[in-house]
């Protein structure tokens, strides 16, 4: 007999049900976050879960979305966490723990910097004095320093190289001061920036649902928590949002998207978005694409949704590499995903 009330499920059963509902592709990144013992427990629970009714699955996702949206106020700060730990653990142990969670893993500050994306590090360093940057570049791994220098403005990078060539031994006091500044101003802010808002997580999950399920969930969530639903909708990036790409961005995306997939995706797109893609193709290529779309005839909405989501993910990958710029749904400042 199918389970219809998700409230009767244990915590492990709820996790198992959500992982099953997400499917192989979307659950894979989540599995990677569990340790071996957690995987064993969830897998065993999953194998013995039995049948869940569609209504129970829908209520389970809605409960999950609602809880994610209402627990934001429980996120603490570094300071409150440190104070709490100091009441239970020795000071030196707490300091080591806090040091690890302030930034990417690494034994020393320079190890940590070596694990920071070169684009992110360059964006911070370009506002520092060239001499300070020269010291930092001389302390990180040569291969990482090379990638960071390549991301800096050329004139600034050449000045840094010039300072490095003239650099003599750096006084310990100066080095300590730079380390302290990096720890306070950069690594701590980086760790805070990397903490993801629960609404962003839910927006990504909703993005990967098929259109009917997404619409149903959002409608139900609006009835329970309108503010949360509106925040999630504002954070969702859809295929139609590609209409905000500039011509160069569209052309870059066209170079990586398979033409048969583009034809299927555009079958379910607005005329505005279709025209944007057609206008950034050669006249011959646009004609062929239109003919391919007509030759397809009726297509399943599910296939269109999946293909559109694949193209959106390709666009996000290009944005992460800095090759295109994506804009958020509010139409404000440009935003790199």
C-alpha positions in Angstrom: 0.0 0.0 0.0 1.4 3.4 -1.0 2.3 5.9 1.8 0.2 9.0 1.5 1.2 11.0 4.6 4.9 12.2 4.5 4.6 13.2 8.2 4.7 9.4 9.0 8.1 9.1 7.4 11.3 9.1 9.5 14.1 11.6 8.7 16.0 8.9 6.8 12.9 7.9 4.8 12.2 11.6 3.9 15.8 11.9 2.6 15.5 8.7 0.7 12.2 9.7 -0.9 13.6 13.1 -2.0 16.7 11.5 -3.5 14.6 9.0 -5.4 12.3 11.8 -6.7 15.2 13.9 -7.9 16.5 11.1 -10.1 20.0 10.0 -11.1 21.2 13.2 -12.7 20.0 15.7 -10.1 20.7 13.6 -7.0 24.3 12.8 -8.1 25.9 16.0 -6.7 24.0 15.6 -3.4 25.2 12.0 -3.0 28.8 13.3 -3.3 28.3 15.4 -0.2 27.4 12.4 2.1 30.0 10.3 3.9 30.1 6.5 3.6 28.0 5.9 6.7 25.3 8.3 5.6 25.2 6.7 2.1 24.8 3.3 3.6 21.9 4.4 5.9 20.1 6.3 3.1 20.6 3.4 0.6 19.3 0.8 3.0 16.3 3.0 3.8 15.7 3.6 0.1 15.7 -0.1 -0.6 13.1 -0.7 2.0 11.0 2.4 1.4 8.2 0.8 -0.5 5.6 2.8 -2.5 5.0 6.5 -2.1 1.9 8.2 -3.6 2.3 11.2 -5.8 0.5 13.4 -3.3 2.9 12.4 -0.6 5.9 13.2 -2.8 4.5 16.6 -3.6 3.8 17.4 0.0 7.3 16.2 0.9 8.9 18.7 -1.5 6.6 21.5 -0.4 7.5 20.8 3.3 11.1 20.8 2.3 10.8 24.0 0.4 8.9 25.7 3.2 11.4 24.6 5.9 14.3 25.8 3.7 12.7 29.1 3.2 11.8 29.7 6.9 15.1 28.6 8.5 17.2 31.4 7.1 16.9 33.3 10.3 18.8 30.5 12.1 22.0 31.1 10.1 24.6 32.3 12.6 27.7 34.4 12.2 31.4 33.5 12.6 31.4 35.5 15.9 28.4 33.8 17.4 29.7 30.4 16.4 33.1 31.1 17.9 31.5 32.3 21.2 29.4 29.1 21.4 32.4 26.8 20.7 34.5 28.6 23.3 32.0 27.5 26.0 32.6 23.9 25.2 36.1 23.5 23.7 39.6 24.7 24.5 40.6 28.1 23.0 43.4 26.7 20.8 41.1 24.0 19.3 38.4 26.6 18.6 40.9 28.8 16.9 42.0 26.0 14.6 38.4 25.1 13.8 37.5 28.7 13.0 40.6 29.1 10.9 39.6 26.1 8.8 36.0 27.3 8.2 37.0 30.9 7.4 38.3 29.9 3.9 39.3 27.1 1.6 41.2 24.3 3.2 44.9 24.7 3.7 47.5 24.5 6.4 48.8 28.0 6.0 47.3 31.2 4.6 49.3 30.7 1.4 48.0 27.2 1.1 44.5 28.6 1.4 45.1 31.2 -1.3 46.3 28.5 -3.6 42.9 26.9 -3.4 41.0 30.2 -4.3 39.8 30.5 -7.9 42.3 32.8 -9.7 39.5 35.1 -11.0 38.2 35.6 -7.5 41.7 36.3 -6.1 42.6 38.6 -9.0 39.4 40.6 -8.5 40.5 41.3 -4.9 44.2 41.9 -5.5 43.7 44.4 -8.3 42.6 46.9 -5.7 45.7 46.4 -3.6 49.1 48.1 -3.9 51.4 46.4 -6.5 54.0 45.8 -3.8 51.5 43.9 -1.7 50.4 41.9 -4.7 54.0 41.1 -5.5 54.5 39.7 -2.0 51.4 37.5 -2.3 52.4 36.3 -5.8 55.9 35.4 -4.5 54.4 33.2 -1.7 51.8 31.2 -3.6 52.6 28.3 -6.0 54.1 29.5 -9.3 51.4 27.9 -11.4 48.7 29.6 -9.4 50.5 32.9 -9.5 50.7 32.6 -13.3 47.0 32.2 -13.5 46.3 35.1 -11.2 48.6 37.4 -13.1 46.9 36.5 -16.3 43.6 37.6 -14.8 44.9 41.0 -13.7 44.8 44.2 -15.9 47.9 44.0 -18.1 49.6 47.2 -16.9 49.0 46.3 -13.3 50.3 42.8 -13.8 53.5 44.1 -15.4 54.0 46.5 -12.5 53.6 43.5 -10.1 56.2 41.5 -12.1 58.6 44.4 -12.0 58.2 44.7 -8.2 58.8 40.9 -7.9 62.0 41.2 -9.8 63.3 43.9 -7.5 62.0 42.3 -4.3 64.4 41.5 -1.6 63.7 39.6 1.6 60.4 40.6 3.2 60.4 41.5 6.9 58.5 39.2 9.1 56.4 42.0 10.5 55.3 43.0 6.9 54.5 39.4 6.0 52.5 38.9 9.2 50.5 42.1 8.5 49.7 41.0 4.9 48.6 37.6 6.2 46.4 39.2 8.8 44.8 41.5 6.2 44.1 38.7 3.9 42.6 36.6 6.7 40.3 39.3 7.9 39.4 41.2 4.7 39.5 38.5 2.1 39.2 34.9 3.4 36.5 35.7 5.9 34.4 37.6 3.3 35.0 34.8 0.8 33.7 32.2 3.2 30.6 34.3 3.9 30.1 34.9 0.2 30.2 31.2 -0.4 27.5 30.5 2.1 24.4 29.9 -0.1 21.0 31.2 0.7 18.4 28.5 1.1 16.2 30.2 -1.4 19.0 30.0 -4.0 19.2 26.2 -3.4 15.5 25.8 -3.8 15.5 27.9 -7.0 18.1 25.5 -8.5 15.9 22.5 -7.5 12.8 24.1 -9.0 14.7 25.0 -12.1 15.3 21.3 -12.6 11.7 20.3 -12.2 9.5 19.8 -15.3 7.3 22.8 -16.1 4.0 21.3 -14.7 5.5 20.1 -11.4 7.3 23.4 -11.0 4.1 25.4 -11.6 2.2 23.1 -9.2 4.8 23.4 -6.4 5.1 27.2 -6.8 1.3 27.6 -6.7 1.0 25.5 -3.5 4.0 27.3 -1.9 2.4 30.7 -2.6 -0.6 29.6 -0.6 1.6 28.6 2.4 4.4 31.2 2.2 4.0 33.9 -0.5 7.2 35.7 0.4 9.3 32.6 0.0 7.7 31.7 -3.3 8.3 35.2 -4.7 12.0 35.1 -3.6 12.5 31.6 -5.2 10.8 32.8 -8.4 13.1 35.9 -8.5 16.2 33.7 -8.2 15.2 31.1 -10.8 17.0 31.4 -14.1 14.9 30.1 -17.0 15.4 29.5 -20.7 13.5 32.7 -21.4 16.0 34.7 -19.3 18.5 34.0 -22.1 16.7 36.8 -23.9 18.8 39.2 -21.8 22.0 38.0 -23.3 23.9 40.5 -25.5 24.6 39.5 -29.1 28.2 38.4 -28.3 26.8 36.2 -25.5 24.2 34.6 -27.9 26.9 33.9 -30.5 29.2 32.3 -27.9 26.3 30.1 -26.7 25.4 29.1 -30.3 29.0 27.8 -30.7 28.6 25.2 -28.0 24.9 24.2 -28.3 24.0 21.3 -30.6 21.8 22.5 -33.4 19.2 19.7 -33.0 18.9 20.5 -29.3 18.5 24.2 -30.0 15.7 23.5 -32.5 13.8 21.4 -29.9 14.3 24.0 -27.2 13.1 26.9 -29.4 9.9 25.0 -30.2 8.7 25.9 -26.7 10.2 29.4 -26.7 8.6 32.9 -27.1 8.8 34.7 -30.5 11.1 37.2 -28.8 13.7 34.6 -27.8 13.5 32.8 -31.2 14.1 36.1 -33.0 17.1 36.8 -30.8 18.7 33.5 -31.7 17.8 33.8 -35.4 19.2 37.3 -35.6 22.6 36.2 -34.4 22.9 33.4 -37.0 23.7 33.6 -40.6 20.7 33.9 -42.9 21.3 30.3 -44.2 21.8 28.8 -40.7 18.6 30.5 -39.4 16.7 29.2 -42.5 17.9 25.6 -41.8 17.0 25.9 -38.1 13.5 27.1 -38.9 13.0 24.2 -41.3 14.3 21.7 -38.7 11.8 23.1 -36.2 8.9 22.7 -38.7 10.0 19.2 -39.6 9.8 18.1 -36.0 6.0 18.5 -35.8 4.5 18.2 -32.4 7.0 17.5 -29.6 6.5 16.4 -25.9 6.6 19.3 -23.4 8.8 17.2 -21.2 11.5 16.9 -23.9 11.4 20.6 -24.5 11.8 21.4 -20.8 14.7 19.0 -20.4 16.5 20.4 -23.5 15.9 24.0 -22.4 17.4 23.2 -19.0 20.4 21.6 -20.6 21.0 24.8 -22.6 20.6 27.0 -19.5 23.2 24.9 -17.7 25.5 25.3 -20.6 25.0 29.0 -20.4 25.8 29.0 -16.7 29.0 27.0 -17.3 30.1 29.6 -19.9 29.2 32.4 -17.4 31.3 30.7 -14.7 34.2 30.8 -17.0 33.7 34.5 -17.7 32.8 33.9 -21.4 29.3 35.3 -21.2 27.3 37.4 -18.8 23.9 36.4 -17.4 21.4 38.8 -15.8 19.1 38.0 -12.9 15.4 38.0 -13.2 15.0 41.5 -11.7 16.9 43.1 -14.5 19.2 45.0 -12.3 23.0 44.6 -12.3 24.6 41.9 -14.4 25.4 38.8 -12.5 27.9 36.0 -13.2 26.7 32.6 -12.2 
